[in-house]
Amino acid sequence: MASPVRVHRFHLILLLSFGVILAWSAWHPKDGFIWFLESIPAIVGAIVLVAIYRKTRLTTLVYVLIWLHAIVLVVGGHYTYAEMPLFNWLRDTFGLARHYYDRVGHLMQGFVPAMIAREILLRQRVVAGKRWLFFLVTCICLAISAFYEFIEWWVAIASGEAADAFLATQGDVWDTQWDMFLAFVGAMASQLLLGAWHDRQLAALGVRRE
């Protein structure tokens, strides 16, 4: 008989709190189809992390970052990215040109996957050199961002009326370029800000840089 999985208490708190926020987001969202499109990456990610938890335990830093990204996704799914109330208030109070919640989402699209990619590359010993690691992680995040833009394009073509709410371009002809640029900035920022902290947590799990 397989031994039971010992779950770190903080990891369990992250999972349960995500479940509560996900349930709230699914309760009368502004648009059910948009909620599904925006929330499904977070749901799939949670399922994958639970499924591999017995064999592959990630650093707590990465779990927290994934949790934060998931919350951004499901909150955006509940309101739609172009109508999140807090950012409506920011736009109206400070006279901003547009609603910026989608910019936060795309910044996170680089910031969080960068640390996930970094952890995978280091734990699998794909690369150990500091400069190559930074470069490859940034490239991976740019590739993810570009592919997500493909997905948005395909969904927009297929869904028709839901396209504007899902894309959240708000009339900005450079929205796609801004999305990828912010993912690029996020990927570099997380490595610069969190790299040393991440290394210490990896070392505690027995993963050391050469």
FIKE-596508 format. One line per 10 residues: for each residue x, y, z of C-alpha. Coordinates in steps of 0.2 Angstrom, whole numbers, m for minus. Layout:
<nuses>
X,Y,Z | ...
</nuses>
This chain:
<nuses>
0,0,0 | 7,17,m5 | 11,29,9 | 0,44,11 | 6,60,4 | 12,72,18 | 5,89,13 | 14,105,18 | 2,115,28 | 5,131,19
3,122,2 | m14,116,8 | m19,134,13 | m14,140,m4 | m24,126,m13 | m40,129,m2 | m39,148,m3 | m38,146,m22 | m53,134,m22 | m63,147,m12
m59,162,m24 | m62,151,m39 | m79,146,m32 | m83,165,m29 | m77,169,m47 | m88,156,m55 | m103,163,m45 | m113,174,m58 | m98,180,m68 | m101,194,m80
m99,182,m95 | m99,163,m92 | m89,160,m108 | m76,173,m104 | m75,166,m86 | m71,149,m93 | m58,156,m106 | m49,166,m93 | m50,153,m78 | m46,137,m87
m27,139,m87 | m28,142,m68 | m39,127,m65 | m28,115,m76 | m13,121,m67 | m20,117,m50 | m25,100,m56 | m8,97,m63 | 1,103,m47 | m10,92,m36
m7,77,m48 | 12,78,m47 | 13,83,m29 | 18,66,m23 | 33,65,m34 | 37,83,m38 | 37,96,m24 | 41,113,m30 | 48,127,m20 | 36,137,m9
41,153,m18 | 35,146,m35 | 19,139,m27 | 15,157,m20 | 19,165,m37 | 7,152,m46 | m6,156,m33 | m5,174,m36 | m6,172,m55 | m21,160,m53
m30,174,m43 | m26,187,m56 | m34,175,m69 | m50,170,m60 | m53,188,m54 | m51,194,m72 | m63,180,m77 | m76,185,m65 | m77,203,m71 | m68,202,m88
m51,210,m89 | m58,226,m96 | m71,229,m82 | m62,224,m66 | m70,237,m53 | m53,242,m44 | m45,246,m61 | m61,256,m66 | m58,266,m51 | m40,269,m54
m44,274,m72 | m57,286,m67 | m48,294,m52 | m32,297,m61 | m38,300,m78 | m30,286,m86 | m32,282,m105 | m38,264,m102 | m42,251,m90 | m25,242,m86
m30,226,m77 | m25,216,m93 | m8,224,m92 | m6,217,m75 | m11,200,m82 | 2,200,m95 | 15,206,m84 | 11,191,m73 | 12,180,m88 | 31,183,m89
34,186,m70 | 27,169,m64 | 31,157,m79 | 49,164,m78 | 51,156,m60 | 43,140,m65 | 54,138,m81 | 69,143,m70 | 65,129,m57 | 62,116,m71
79,120,m80 | 89,120,m64 | 81,104,m56 | 83,95,m73 | 100,101,m75 | 97,108,m92 | 107,123,m89 | 118,129,m75 | 127,144,m82 | 120,161,m75
119,170,m91 | 112,156,m101 | 99,152,m88 | 93,170,m88 | 93,171,m107 | 84,154,m109 | 71,158,m96 | 67,174,m104 | 65,166,m121 | 53,153,m114
42,167,m107 | 42,176,m123 | 37,160,m132 | 23,157,m120 | 17,175,m122 | 17,174,m141 | 8,157,m141 | m5,164,m129 | m8,178,m142 | m11,165,m155
m24,157,m144 | m32,174,m141 | m33,177,m160 | m40,159,m163 | m53,161,m150 | m58,179,m156 | m60,172,m174 | m71,157,m167 | m81,166,m154 | m85,182,m164
m95,192,m151 | m85,187,m137 | m69,193,m145 | m68,210,m138 | m71,205,m120 | m58,191,m121 | m45,201,m130 | m47,217,m119 | m39,227,m133 | m50,242,m128
m46,250,m145 | m27,249,m143 | m19,244,m160 | m3,240,m151 | m11,229,m138 | m3,213,m144 | 14,221,m144 | 11,228,m126 | 6,211,m120 | 22,203,m126
33,217,m120 | 25,216,m102 | 28,198,m102 | 46,201,m107 | 48,214,m93 | 40,202,m80 | 51,188,m85 | 67,198,m83 | 61,207,m67 | 56,191,m58
73,183,m61 | 82,199,m55 | 72,201,m40 | 69,183,m35 | 83,173,m42 | 94,173,m26 | 79,169,m15 | 74,155,m27 | 92,148,m27 | 91,147,m8
75,137,m8 | 81,126,m22 | 97,122,m11 | 86,118,3 | 78,104,m8 | 95,98,m13 | 96,107,m30 | 113,117,m31 | 120,128,m45 | 136,121,m52
</nuses>
